[in-house]
């Protein structure tokens, strides 16, 4: 299971916890370029911290693929 899916399940299962709130803030920050305090990640337990780091990695990879798709689209239009 990928980290984004794990995060969603964690947030859905316990939305009122500090862990879920931190993960949700991280995702909102990634999507909207909001500020996010990196120190908040260190407050997570190790397993959730690892999930958060993997979310960052997957998010970055997805942005790469979106950029690649845009490049392909403009190339086809030319």
ChimeraX attribute file (.defattr): number of C-alpha atoms within 10 A of each C-alpha:
attribute: neighborCount
match mode: 1-to-1
recipient: residues
	/A:1	5
	/A:2	10
	/A:3	19
	/A:4	19
	/A:5	12
	/A:6	16
	/A:7	21
	/A:8	15
	/A:9	13
	/A:10	17
	/A:11	19
	/A:12	11
	/A:13	11
	/A:14	12
	/A:15	15
	/A:16	10
	/A:17	11
	/A:18	14
	/A:19	21
	/A:20	21
	/A:21	14
	/A:22	19
	/A:23	25
	/A:24	17
	/A:25	17
	/A:26	22
	/A:27	21
	/A:28	14
	/A:29	14
	/A:30	16
	/A:31	10
	/A:32	8
	/A:33	10
	/A:34	11
	/A:35	11
	/A:36	15
	/A:37	11
	/A:38	9
	/A:39	8
	/A:40	15
	/A:41	19
	/A:42	11
	/A:43	13
	/A:44	18
	/A:45	10
	/A:46	11
	/A:47	8
	/A:48	20
	/A:49	17
	/A:50	14
	/A:51	19
	/A:52	22
	/A:53	13
	/A:54	17
	/A:55	22
	/A:56	17
	/A:57	13
	/A:58	15
	/A:59	17
	/A:60	13
	/A:61	12
	/A:62	12
	/A:63	11
	/A:64	12
	/A:65	12
	/A:66	12
	/A:67	12
	/A:68	11
	/A:69	12
	/A:70	12
	/A:71	12
	/A:72	12
	/A:73	11
	/A:74	9
	/A:75	9
	/A:76	8
	/A:77	7
	/A:78	6
